[in-house]
Every structure is written in structure tokens, then in C-alpha cells.
Amino acid sequence: MSVKDKIFDLPVLFDVVRWCVLGSYRPMFGNLTKFVDHKDDETVLEIGCGTGIFSKLFRKYYTGVDFFEEFIVNAKKKFPDKKFAVMDAMNMDFKDKSYDKVLLLNFLHHMDDDEFEKVMKECKRIARKGVFIMEPVPQKYNLVGRVLYSLDRGKHIRDFFLLKDMLNSYMKVKRYHMFRSLFYKLVLIECV
Ligand SMILES: C[S@@+](CC[C@H](N)C(=O)[O-])C[C@H]1O[C@@H](n2cnc3c(N)ncnc32)[C@H](O)[C@@H]1O
């Protein structure tokens, strides 16, 4: 196991390192809240929820799943009022149309093209209203950003137009919104 894996496998370090390279979570939280426009009675499923940092933006009906048990244990401790479960995105057994909104936040670049297809077909089956995606956007002229992206454990950070085309082949891209968070450029996408 590499030093990078050892660091990112520790929930507290994972949270702290990300907070530093993003210059706080505020831009992600603010932009996501506005973009998703969540209503209190809507059910939300986050696939690849990590340590659950986004769960606090959703009031009652939030469920987060991740295949890494340590992250889920940490998320349950931090957010005892939310639901979390250890689950592999490649092997989910949620019923058809069982959640209003499905979230894939900083997750799809961990999927190769075959896994991407599987996940998007599952999201389309599970979501009643829409699928909301947040992904880093490659930046040609931001050297610090490029170095940070190269250290990311997700090896499939895709060009925005490629990502949009890939998403459009499984669902319809309804709208998107780009924003910055220190060295990162991120895009939010709604698929219906
Ligand atoms: C960069 S983290 C994002 C975590 C969270 N969404 C956030 O933005 O704070 C990517 C997460 O995807 C999870 N992951 C990767 N492949 C997965 C899979 N096949 N099934 C479930 N979770 C997976 C990892 O364990 C990790 O927690």
C-alpha cells in the first residue's frame, strides 16, 4: 500500500487533506445546496459517500453508501441521525425508483468506462427525479491544480465535454454549473 493510500484511508486525514486543498468545504456546500434545491420531504441517496460530509446538507431522508467500511463507521459516528451502509456501487439492490434524488459527488472519476456505464444505468433505475453529479474539471493552465489532480486516487478525471457526452448516452444532461474551490475547478451536473 502506498503512503498516499495510507493517508487517504484514514477518515480524519482524508477530511483534513481535502479541506486544505479545496480551501474549506464552503464552495462545495454552497453550490451544491443551491443546485440540488432539496426539499425536506425528498429522499436522497449518495453513492460513494466517503466520510459523509455532504449528509448534513440534507435534513431527514438521506442515505449514504460506500464500499470502504472505515469511512462508513466514521460517517455513522459523526452523523448519527443519518443512514449509512457499506455497499459496492457495482452491486446495489435498491428497488426501482426508490429515491427522489441520487448523488454522485466526486465519485465518477473513480470509475473506468465500464464501471461508469454500470453506475449510470443503476442511477437511472433508482432515481425518481434526477441524478446530481459533482466532478473535478481538468485545467490546462493551473499547474497546482494539475499536480493535485494527478495525486487523486480517482484515475478517470474526464474532460468536461467527454463527461457530458458519456452522461448523455445513459440519461439526459438537463443543466450544469461550474465553480471554483481554491485550486480546484468543479462542475455540478443534473441528469434526468
Ligand atoms: C473522493 S471520495 C468522495 C466521497 C464523498 N462523495 C465526498 O465527496 O466527500 C470517493 C469515494 O468513492 C468510494 N468508492 C469508490 N469506488 C466505489 C465503489 N465501487 N462502491 C462504493 N464506493 C466506492 C471511495 O471509497 C470513496 O469514499
The ligand as an ORCA input file, in Angstrom:
! r2SCAN-3c Opt
* xyz 0 1
  C     -13.282     11.143     -3.488
  S     -14.262     10.133     -2.466
  C     -15.758     11.104     -2.400
  C     -16.504     10.929     -1.121
  C     -17.710     11.875     -0.943
  N     -18.660     11.730     -2.014
  C     -17.213     13.280     -0.847
  O     -17.164     13.990     -1.874
  O     -16.812     13.685      0.251
  C     -14.738      8.758     -3.484
  C     -15.434      7.679     -2.673
  O     -15.915      6.663     -3.545
  C     -15.805      5.425     -2.863
  N     -15.864      4.349     -3.857
  C     -15.006      4.107     -4.889
  N     -15.416      3.035     -5.599
  C     -16.573      2.596     -5.015
  C     -17.486      1.535     -5.283
  N     -17.289      0.678     -6.297
  N     -18.567      1.392     -4.497
  C     -18.786      2.234     -3.460
  N     -17.960      3.262     -3.133
  C     -16.876      3.432     -3.902
  C     -14.474      5.523     -2.126
  O     -14.383      4.627     -1.041
  C     -14.504      6.991     -1.670
  O     -15.059      7.116     -0.386
*
